[in-house]
Amino acid sequence: MPTQLANEIIFRHALPTDVNSFRELRLAALQDHPTVFGSDHAENLLRPHTYWVERLTIKSDEQALFFAEQNRQLIGMTGIYRSMSKKSIHSADIWGVYVKPEWRGNHISESLINSCLNWAKQQNVIVVKLAVVTDNLSAIRCYERCGFTIYGTEPKAIRHDGVYYDEYLMAMEI
């Protein structure tokens, strides 16, 4: 584990020992923002411990999960996975970008995304994609600052409490 000064935010790969903290952070994200994530809080709350362990059992050439940590507490996360199909192995998708509300505005999401982009470069990925709900303006601005551009819209990508939400599809070449 990297050395950490008091109050310093560190960005790092997920570790198997993060399972409980990861579960807690992911469930908080899904509960607090049900319209911006494709996963459902209630479904994930019922998942067994083995599910969360498997999420942290990562094949390093296929996916990566990154955390932002301050004083040994997880404050943000995101993941990236690449296609393993012969015809699309050159692309990867970022998922699950989340920073605790009290830490927003500190460009933590940008650092997490840059961790994903650095991983993608190491894997010889040339296109990185993500999806974002069209009314999540702060996330869209963050992704644009990181170099992503909108290439399309998926209508009614998410349905929550009977309301549909469109998503922008964003990509960048690296």
N, C-alpha and C positions, 0 to 999 in steps of 0.2 A: 504494500500500500504506500502511496506517495507520502512524503513528509508534508505536514500541514502546519502553517502558522495560525495562531488564534485569529478567528474571524475571516481567514482567507477562504475564498471559494476555489475549490479544485474541481477539475473535470477529469473523469476517469472512466475506464471500462467497468462494466458490471462484474461482480464477483459472486460465486455461489453463496457466500455468506450474506449477501444482500437480500435474500429471498423475502424475509419478513418486512423489511423496509420498502422493498420494491412493491410488494403486494399493497401495503398501506398507501404508498404514493400513487400507484395506479388506480386504486379504488377511490381515492380522494379526487383524482382528475375526472374519473367517470361520473362520480356523484355530483361534483360541483359544476361540471360543464357537459351535461348529457347531450347537447345538440351539436357538439363539435367533434365527438369521437364516434366511430362506427361501432365500437364495443359497448355493451350495456352493463351498467353497474350491478343490477340485480343478478344477472347471469354470472358475472365475474365473482361476485361475493360468494356464490355457492360453489365455486370451483375448488377442488381439493388441493391440499398443500402440494401434491405431486405436480399439478399443473404449473404452479408458480416456479417450482424447482426446474421443470423442463424449459420454461421460458428463459431461464438463466443458463441452461446447458446449451452453449452456443458453439456452432462450428464456425471458426474464425474466418473462413473464406466465404461463408454464405450470409452471415449477419453479424451485427454488433449492437450492443446496447450500452448507452453512455449515461452517466449520472453527473449531476452537479451536486457538490457536497460542501457543507459548511459546518464546522465543528462536529464532524462525524454524523451529520444528519442530512439525509437526501432532501434536496430542495428543488430538483428538476431532473428531467429525463427525456430521452428520445432514443429511437432505434432506427436501424436501417437494415434492409435485407435485399439481397440481389437475386435476380432470377437465375436459376441453375440450368435452364433450358439452353441447348446449344445455340439456338437462334436469338436468344435475348439475354445471354449472360453478360452482355455489355451494359445492362441497365440495373438500377437499384431504386428502391422506394424508401423514403423516410416516413416514419409513423410515430404516433404517440408523443408528439412534442408537448411538454407540460412543465410549467414552472409554478411553484406555489405562489399564490396571490401577493403575499407580503414581499416577495423577491422580484416581482415584475418591474420592468423599467430599468433594469441593470444590465441588459443585453446578454443575459444568461442563455436565452433561447438561441441567439446567434452563435454563441460559443459552442453550444451543444450541436447545432447544425453543422458548424465548421468541423467538429470532431467527426461527424458522419461523412462529410465531404472528404476529409483527409483519409479516412478508412477506405472510402470508395476509390480514391486515387491509388492507394496501395494495392487494391484488388483489380486494377486496370478497368474499372467501370468508367464509361464515358458519358452516360446520361443518368441523372438523378431526378426522380420525380416525387411529387407529394400531392396531396389533396387537402383543401382547406374550405370550410364552410364560407359561403360568399359574404356573409355579414360579419365575419371575424376580421375586422379591419386592422387591428393591431398585429395579428398574425400575418396577414397578407403583406403589410408593410415590412415586417421582419424578414419574411421570405424574399421579398424584392430586394432588401438591403443585402441579403446573402447572394443575390444573383439570379434568383428564380424569376421566370416570366410565366404568365398565364397562357396556356395553349388551348384551353377548352373549358366547358362547363358540363358537369354531370347533373342533369336535372333530377330532383328528388332523391338525392343520394342517401340521405338519412331521414328516418321517420321517428319522431319522438312525440309522445302524447298526442298523436293524431295530426301533427304538423310536419310537413315536408320541408327539407332544407337542401338547397342546391350546393354543390361544391365546385370550386375552381380547381382545375387540374393545372399544376405548375411543374415546370421542368427547367433544368439547366444542363448544359454540356460542360464537362470539366476536363 
